[in-house]
Amino acid sequence: MEGPGGGAEPRGKRKMALRRCETCSEEEAKYRCPRCMKYSCSLLCVKKHKLALSCNGIRDKTAFVSVNEFTDLNLLSDYRFLEDVGRTADAAARDLSVHRPTTNKFINYLRNRARRHNINLKTLPIGFTKRRENSTIFNKKEQKFYWHLKLVFPHCHAEYTLKRVPEDKTLTDILKPYIDPVESDPVVCQRLKIYTMSPQSDVQILMKIENRRQNSIRYNELDASRSLLDSLKDKVIIEYPTLFVVLKTLKNDMVVLGQDASESAEDSNSESSSLSSEEEGEIRESS
């Protein structure tokens, strides 16, 4: 088939041009998703199809290919896939978090190091999910923690797990890949759209206060400009920190410590009762 200039037009290009975008059904297709093989015409349609189909856009390297359709490209793809597997296995063999000792000696070492920073780190028995998930390590050479961290976005019902977060990284930098309208990943940005569209001043970072009664759950508000280490000081951490990212303009059930009127009233009542009892004691002693 000849093109506009009289030359032969590439077969693949012509075949693509004959198809319509499967998202908007208006424009000619320019892209094809390596994962689900859907045709798209623009970056906007690519993002829409990823969101609608929960597609990550990454080609499935283990997808079945029949012998009749198997080509040299498939052979090269399998070869590179095996190379990737080898590299991943080699990296896992060198990963300290995978082969870290789970003895009491290692756990006590982490606790003692955390205690030096006024962090009360508590661990669960072996077999608990949080114990298995925890990848927190202390780098002796750099003399700093690399924390296992979980981010929870309640308004979007989304959770993300981060590994090897350095202790000197600020909370603002930690959240940038998720809620920053410029630096965040397009797929994550679409899912957390309510956060990315809100002013940064409306974003509030909370951490649950441990060892409180079930009917009296409270949260500490963290300063986004401070480092992760400074944010964890003088707090109780069970295995690893979990940060809740909420918006001040939206209603949520999380009560920040010191901002509940009833709690303040209870505290004042308890203080007044203790003072009255002390005064009463002084009166009795004087009498």
Protein Blocks (a to p, Z undefined) as FASTA:
>chain_A
ZZfkopacdfklmmmmmpccfklomaccfbdcfklopacfbfklmmmmmmmnopghiacf
kbccdfklpcfklmmmmmmmmmmmmmmmmmmmmpmklmpcfbfklmmmmmmmmmmnopac
ddddehiaklmmpmcdcdfklopacdddddddfknopacddehiafkbcfklmmmmmmgm
klpcfklmmmmmmmmmpcfklpccddddehiafklcccddddfkbcfklmmgoiacehia
cdddddfkbccfbdcehiamklmmmmmmmmmmmmmmmmmmmmmmmZZ
